[in-house]
Amino acid sequence: MYKFILYTLLIILIVFQYIKYEEWFFKNNGRAVMVKDHSTKWALLVTSVIVFEVFLFGSIIFLY
């Protein structure tokens, strides 16, 4: 039961962050366009957060 809830939360978080990532990077007809100067840093931050969440939830799931 715990695993199912954790997997659902993880999927929701990744989907939400992917939507945010798309807003920043693909505004101009599907081409990767830098919206602002700090958009690269933002994208790297989002990617690292997603990786961290995968590790975090993975360790929680394996511990249970």
N, CA, C and O atoms as CSV, one atom per row, in Angstrom:
chain,resi,resn,atom,element,x,y,z
A,1,MET,N,N,0.828,-1.205,0.000
A,1,MET,CA,C,0.000,0.000,0.000
A,1,MET,C,C,0.867,1.262,0.000
A,1,MET,O,O,0.624,2.203,-0.755
A,2,TYR,N,N,1.899,1.253,0.881
A,2,TYR,CA,C,2.806,2.402,0.922
A,2,TYR,C,C,3.496,2.608,-0.423
A,2,TYR,O,O,3.636,3.736,-0.895
A,3,LYS,N,N,3.922,1.509,-1.029
A,3,LYS,CA,C,4.634,1.610,-2.304
A,3,LYS,C,C,3.755,2.254,-3.375
A,3,LYS,O,O,4.221,3.087,-4.153
A,4,PHE,N,N,2.481,1.863,-3.408
A,4,PHE,CA,C,1.564,2.398,-4.413
A,4,PHE,C,C,1.414,3.912,-4.252
A,4,PHE,O,O,1.451,4.653,-5.234
A,5,ILE,N,N,1.244,4.368,-2.996
A,5,ILE,CA,C,1.090,5.806,-2.735
A,5,ILE,C,C,2.360,6.553,-3.127
A,5,ILE,O,O,2.285,7.617,-3.743
A,6,LEU,N,N,3.526,6.009,-2.779
A,6,LEU,CA,C,4.793,6.672,-3.077
A,6,LEU,C,C,5.030,6.751,-4.581
A,6,LEU,O,O,5.459,7.785,-5.093
A,7,TYR,N,N,4.752,5.661,-5.284
A,7,TYR,CA,C,4.911,5.682,-6.743
A,7,TYR,C,C,3.997,6.721,-7.381
A,7,TYR,O,O,4.408,7.433,-8.298
A,8,THR,N,N,2.748,6.811,-6.894
A,8,THR,CA,C,1.816,7.788,-7.447
A,8,THR,C,C,2.323,9.209,-7.226
A,8,THR,O,O,2.290,10.034,-8.139
A,9,LEU,N,N,2.797,9.494,-6.002
A,9,LEU,CA,C,3.329,10.821,-5.702
A,9,LEU,C,C,4.524,11.139,-6.590
A,9,LEU,O,O,4.643,12.252,-7.103
A,10,LEU,N,N,5.405,10.165,-6.771
A,10,LEU,CA,C,6.600,10.367,-7.588
A,10,LEU,C,C,6.220,10.695,-9.030
A,10,LEU,O,O,6.782,11.609,-9.634
A,11,ILE,N,N,5.266,9.945,-9.576
A,11,ILE,CA,C,4.837,10.179,-10.961
A,11,ILE,C,C,4.225,11.565,-11.103
A,11,ILE,O,O,4.496,12.270,-12.075
A,12,ILE,N,N,3.392,11.961,-10.125
A,12,ILE,CA,C,2.765,13.292,-10.182
A,12,ILE,C,C,3.832,14.383,-10.146
A,12,ILE,O,O,3.765,15.342,-10.915
A,13,LEU,N,N,4.826,14.239,-9.251
A,13,LEU,CA,C,5.884,15.245,-9.140
A,13,LEU,C,C,6.680,15.352,-10.428
A,13,LEU,O,O,6.961,16.456,-10.895
A,14,ILE,N,N,7.052,14.201,-11.013
A,14,ILE,CA,C,7.853,14.227,-12.239
A,14,ILE,C,C,7.056,14.854,-13.381
A,14,ILE,O,O,7.595,15.646,-14.154
A,15,VAL,N,N,5.771,14.503,-13.490
A,15,VAL,CA,C,4.941,15.066,-14.561
A,15,VAL,C,C,4.812,16.579,-14.391
A,15,VAL,O,O,4.938,17.333,-15.356
A,16,PHE,N,N,4.559,17.017,-13.147
A,16,PHE,CA,C,4.417,18.445,-12.885
A,16,PHE,C,C,5.704,19.197,-13.238
A,16,PHE,O,O,5.656,20.259,-13.858
A,17,GLN,N,N,6.860,18.639,-12.837
A,17,GLN,CA,C,8.130,19.305,-13.113
A,17,GLN,C,C,8.449,19.281,-14.604
A,17,GLN,O,O,9.052,20.220,-15.124
A,18,TYR,N,N,8.050,18.218,-15.292
A,18,TYR,CA,C,8.274,18.157,-16.732
A,18,TYR,C,C,7.469,19.224,-17.450
A,18,TYR,O,O,7.945,19.831,-18.410
A,19,ILE,N,N,6.233,19.456,-16.978
A,19,ILE,CA,C,5.402,20.517,-17.576
A,19,ILE,C,C,6.069,21.875,-17.374
A,19,ILE,O,O,6.114,22.687,-18.299
A,20,LYS,N,N,6.591,22.129,-16.161
A,20,LYS,CA,C,7.283,23.385,-15.884
A,20,LYS,C,C,8.510,23.521,-16.792
A,20,LYS,O,O,8.775,24.591,-17.340
A,21,TYR,N,N,9.251,22.421,-16.939
A,21,TYR,CA,C,10.446,22.397,-17.779
A,21,TYR,C,C,10.089,22.744,-19.226
A,21,TYR,O,O,10.792,23.508,-19.887
A,22,GLU,N,N,8.992,22.173,-19.700
A,22,GLU,CA,C,8.535,22.456,-21.076
A,22,GLU,C,C,8.178,23.920,-21.248
A,22,GLU,O,O,8.479,24.521,-22.279
A,23,GLU,N,N,7.530,24.501,-20.231
A,23,GLU,CA,C,7.161,25.909,-20.321
A,23,GLU,C,C,8.383,26.782,-20.541
A,23,GLU,O,O,8.339,27.756,-21.293
A,24,TRP,N,N,9.484,26.422,-19.872
A,24,TRP,CA,C,10.697,27.237,-19.977
A,24,TRP,C,C,11.429,27.007,-21.291
A,24,TRP,O,O,11.983,27.945,-21.864
A,25,PHE,N,N,11.437,25.758,-21.777
A,25,PHE,CA,C,12.374,25.422,-22.851
A,25,PHE,C,C,11.764,25.308,-24.229
A,25,PHE,O,O,12.486,25.405,-25.222
A,26,PHE,N,N,10.462,25.107,-24.330
A,26,PHE,CA,C,9.886,24.846,-25.649
A,26,PHE,C,C,8.730,25.782,-25.952
A,26,PHE,O,O,7.665,25.348,-26.390
A,27,LYS,N,N,8.948,27.081,-25.713
A,27,LYS,CA,C,7.860,28.024,-25.948
A,27,LYS,C,C,7.700,28.348,-27.437
A,27,LYS,O,O,6.612,28.731,-27.867
A,28,ASN,N,N,8.758,28.203,-28.219
A,28,ASN,CA,C,8.734,28.710,-29.586
A,28,ASN,C,C,8.608,27.561,-30.597
A,28,ASN,O,O,9.602,27.133,-31.184
A,29,ASN,N,N,7.372,27.065,-30.796
A,29,ASN,CA,C,7.055,26.063,-31.825
A,29,ASN,C,C,7.881,24.786,-31.696
A,29,ASN,O,O,8.309,24.212,-32.698
A,30,GLY,N,N,8.105,24.340,-30.448
A,30,GLY,CA,C,8.781,23.076,-30.245
A,30,GLY,C,C,10.294,23.153,-30.311
A,30,GLY,O,O,10.976,22.167,-30.031
A,31,ARG,N,N,10.837,24.327,-30.681
A,31,ARG,CA,C,12.292,24.449,-30.708
A,31,ARG,C,C,12.780,24.821,-29.313
A,31,ARG,O,O,12.123,25.584,-28.603
A,32,ALA,N,N,13.912,24.293,-28.928
A,32,ALA,CA,C,14.491,24.616,-27.620
A,32,ALA,C,C,14.982,26.059,-27.653
A,32,ALA,O,O,15.956,26.379,-28.334
A,33,VAL,N,N,14.312,26.905,-26.925
A,33,VAL,CA,C,14.642,28.333,-26.925
A,33,VAL,C,C,14.916,28.771,-25.490
A,33,VAL,O,O,14.157,28.450,-24.576
A,34,MET,N,N,15.994,29.498,-25.306
A,34,MET,CA,C,16.283,30.044,-23.994
A,34,MET,C,C,15.347,31.232,-23.741
A,34,MET,O,O,15.404,32.240,-24.446
A,35,VAL,N,N,14.502,31.100,-22.745
A,35,VAL,CA,C,13.529,32.152,-22.473
A,35,VAL,C,C,14.213,33.345,-21.827
A,35,VAL,O,O,14.005,34.489,-22.233
A,36,LYS,N,N,15.034,33.066,-20.814
A,36,LYS,CA,C,15.790,34.123,-20.150
A,36,LYS,C,C,17.220,33.650,-19.966
A,36,LYS,O,O,17.548,32.507,-20.285
A,37,ASP,N,N,18.067,34.525,-19.453
A,37,ASP,CA,C,19.476,34.178,-19.311
A,37,ASP,C,C,19.690,33.067,-18.284
A,37,ASP,O,O,20.585,32.236,-18.443
A,38,HIS,N,N,18.868,33.052,-17.227
A,38,HIS,CA,C,19.073,32.062,-16.173
A,38,HIS,C,C,18.233,30.811,-16.375
A,38,HIS,O,O,18.077,30.018,-15.446
A,39,SER,N,N,17.679,30.616,-17.590
A,39,SER,CA,C,16.830,29.448,-17.815
A,39,SER,C,C,17.637,28.149,-17.778
A,39,SER,O,O,17.119,27.107,-17.376
A,40,THR,N,N,18.917,28.212,-18.201
A,40,THR,CA,C,19.756,27.010,-18.169
A,40,THR,C,C,19.967,26.559,-16.734
A,40,THR,O,O,19.875,25.370,-16.428
A,41,LYS,N,N,20.253,27.522,-15.849
A,41,LYS,CA,C,20.419,27.182,-14.431
A,41,LYS,C,C,19.142,26.592,-13.870
A,41,LYS,O,O,19.186,25.624,-13.111
A,42,TRP,N,N,17.996,27.167,-14.237
A,42,TRP,CA,C,16.699,26.670,-13.779
A,42,TRP,C,C,16.476,25.229,-14.232
A,42,TRP,O,O,16.033,24.386,-13.451
A,43,ALA,N,N,16.788,24.954,-15.503
A,43,ALA,CA,C,16.595,23.601,-16.036
A,43,ALA,C,C,17.502,22.602,-15.318
A,43,ALA,O,O,17.082,21.488,-15.006
A,44,LEU,N,N,18.747,23.004,-15.058
A,44,LEU,CA,C,19.663,22.125,-14.330
A,44,LEU,C,C,19.147,21.864,-12.917
A,44,LEU,O,O,19.247,20.747,-12.409
A,45,LEU,N,N,18.597,22.894,-12.290
A,45,LEU,CA,C,18.036,22.745,-10.944
A,45,LEU,C,C,16.878,21.749,-10.957
A,45,LEU,O,O,16.814,20.854,-10.114
A,46,VAL,N,N,15.962,21.908,-11.916
A,46,VAL,CA,C,14.804,21.010,-12.005
A,46,VAL,C,C,15.260,19.576,-12.232
A,46,VAL,O,O,14.739,18.649,-11.611
A,47,THR,N,N,16.245,19.390,-13.132
A,47,THR,CA,C,16.745,18.050,-13.424
A,47,THR,C,C,17.358,17.420,-12.175
A,47,THR,O,O,17.107,16.252,-11.879
A,48,SER,N,N,18.166,18.196,-11.439
A,48,SER,CA,C,18.794,17.659,-10.237
A,48,SER,C,C,17.746,17.323,-9.181
A,48,SER,O,O,17.888,16.336,-8.460
A,49,VAL,N,N,16.689,18.143,-9.085
A,49,VAL,CA,C,15.606,17.862,-8.124
A,49,VAL,C,C,14.896,16.565,-8.493
A,49,VAL,O,O,14.579,15.763,-7.614
A,50,ILE,N,N,14.642,16.352,-9.782
A,50,ILE,CA,C,13.989,15.114,-10.227
A,50,ILE,C,C,14.861,13.911,-9.888
A,50,ILE,O,O,14.365,12.905,-9.382
A,51,VAL,N,N,16.174,14.014,-10.168
A,51,VAL,CA,C,17.089,12.911,-9.864
A,51,VAL,C,C,17.102,12.630,-8.364
A,51,VAL,O,O,17.065,11.475,-7.941
A,52,PHE,N,N,17.157,13.711,-7.554
A,52,PHE,CA,C,17.148,13.564,-6.098
A,52,PHE,C,C,15.872,12.874,-5.629
A,52,PHE,O,O,15.923,12.000,-4.764
A,53,GLU,N,N,14.722,13.260,-6.196
A,53,GLU,CA,C,13.462,12.638,-5.804
A,53,GLU,C,C,13.427,11.167,-6.165
A,53,GLU,O,O,12.921,10.349,-5.395
A,54,VAL,N,N,13.960,10.821,-7.329
A,54,VAL,CA,C,13.997,9.408,-7.722
A,54,VAL,C,C,14.810,8.612,-6.710
A,54,VAL,O,O,14.379,7.546,-6.270
A,55,PHE,N,N,15.985,9.119,-6.336
A,55,PHE,CA,C,16.807,8.426,-5.346
A,55,PHE,C,C,16.102,8.341,-3.998
A,55,PHE,O,O,16.116,7.296,-3.348
A,56,LEU,N,N,15.482,9.452,-3.578
A,56,LEU,CA,C,14.819,9.503,-2.279
A,56,LEU,C,C,13.673,8.501,-2.205
A,56,LEU,O,O,13.607,7.689,-1.283
A,57,PHE,N,N,12.768,8.564,-3.186
A,57,PHE,CA,C,11.619,7.661,-3.174
A,57,PHE,C,C,12.064,6.214,-3.381
A,57,PHE,O,O,11.484,5.295,-2.803
A,58,GLY,N,N,13.090,6.013,-4.203
A,58,GLY,CA,C,13.601,4.662,-4.403
A,58,GLY,C,C,14.120,4.063,-3.109
A,58,GLY,O,O,13.849,2.899,-2.811
A,59,SER,N,N,14.867,4.849,-2.331
A,59,SER,CA,C,15.397,4.343,-1.065
A,59,SER,C,C,14.265,4.074,-0.077
A,59,SER,O,O,14.299,3.083,0.652
A,60,ILE,N,N,13.256,4.961,-0.049
A,60,ILE,CA,C,12.106,4.740,0.846
A,60,ILE,C,C,11.376,3.455,0.463
A,60,ILE,O,O,11.007,2.661,1.328
A,61,ILE,N,N,11.173,3.257,-0.841
A,61,ILE,CA,C,10.442,2.074,-1.315
A,61,ILE,C,C,11.232,0.810,-0.982
A,61,ILE,O,O,10.648,-0.190,-0.565
A,62,PHE,N,N,12.564,0.844,-1.162
A,62,PHE,CA,C,13.354,-0.347,-0.878
A,62,PHE,C,C,13.428,-0.626,0.618
A,62,PHE,O,O,13.546,-1.784,1.019
A,63,LEU,N,N,13.359,0.419,1.458
A,63,LEU,CA,C,13.418,0.208,2.903
A,63,LEU,C,C,12.150,-0.461,3.428
A,63,LEU,O,O,12.211,-1.260,4.362
A,64,TYR,N,N,10.990,-0.136,2.825
A,64,TYR,CA,C,9.740,-0.735,3.307
A,64,TYR,C,C,9.625,-2.192,2.899
A,64,TYR,O,O,8.634,-2.848,3.222
